[in-house]
Amino acid sequence: MPLMNGRKLLYHFDGIRGKMSEMRELVETLDLMFDSFHKMNRISKNMFGLHRTGQDRLRR
């Protein structure tokens, strides 16, 4: 097992910390993207009305 001195240990944890911040940014970006898809879907449904199957369910 190789020895880890303080400098190598700090370099290792700085790399992990950097990767974690990149993952956090990626998750935030994906969350914003899916939120905008959900908003777009809701707006389009309101603009065009319900599909025929949705109208049939409401009538029952």
Backbone torsions as a table, in degrees:
resi	resn	phi	psi	omega
1	MET	NA	126.7	-178.2
2	PRO	-71.1	148.0	178.5
3	LEU	-77.1	142.7	178.3
4	MET	-115.8	113.2	174.8
5	ASN	-88.1	179.7	-174.9
6	GLY	-61.1	-39.5	-177.9
7	ARG	-66.4	-44.7	179.4
8	LYS	-65.2	-38.0	-179.8
9	LEU	-65.3	-44.0	177.6
10	LEU	-64.1	-40.7	178.4
11	TYR	-61.9	-41.2	179.7
12	HIS	-62.2	-48.5	-177.4
13	PHE	-72.6	-29.3	173.7
14	ASP	-64.4	-38.7	177.1
15	GLY	-64.6	-41.8	178.2
16	ILE	-65.1	-43.5	-179.7
17	ARG	-61.9	-40.1	178.4
18	GLY	-64.8	-42.2	178.3
19	LYS	-65.5	-38.1	179.4
20	MET	-65.8	-38.5	178.6
21	SER	-68.5	-35.3	176.3
22	GLU	-65.3	-41.5	178.3
23	MET	-64.3	-39.7	179.3
24	ARG	-62.8	-42.6	178.0
25	GLU	-64.4	-39.3	178.3
26	LEU	-63.8	-43.3	179.2
27	VAL	-64.5	-41.1	177.7
28	GLU	-63.1	-40.7	178.9
29	THR	-64.6	-44.5	178.2
30	LEU	-64.4	-38.0	178.6
31	ASP	-63.1	-44.5	177.3
32	LEU	-63.1	-38.9	-179.1
33	MET	-64.6	-45.9	-179.5
34	PHE	-70.4	-31.9	174.1
35	ASP	-63.2	-41.0	180.0
36	SER	-69.1	-35.9	174.8
37	PHE	-61.6	-41.7	-179.7
38	HIS	-64.8	-42.4	178.2
39	LYS	-64.6	-41.5	179.5
40	MET	-63.5	-42.0	179.2
41	ASN	-63.3	-42.8	-179.9
42	ARG	-65.9	-40.9	179.1
43	ILE	-64.3	-44.1	-178.8
44	SER	-66.1	-36.4	177.1
45	LYS	-65.6	-37.9	178.2
46	ASN	-69.2	-34.9	-179.5
47	MET	-71.3	-45.3	-173.2
48	PHE	-94.8	-6.4	-178.8
49	GLY	80.9	177.2	-179.2
50	LEU	-76.9	152.2	173.2
51	HIS	-71.0	169.7	-177.0
52	ARG	-57.3	-40.9	-180.0
53	THR	-64.9	-38.4	177.5
54	GLY	-66.0	-37.1	177.9
55	GLN	-67.0	-39.4	179.1
56	ASP	-63.7	-39.0	179.1
57	ARG	-65.4	-37.2	179.4
58	LEU	-71.0	-32.2	-180.0
59	ARG	-68.8	-30.2	-177.6
60	ARG	-75.1	NA	NA
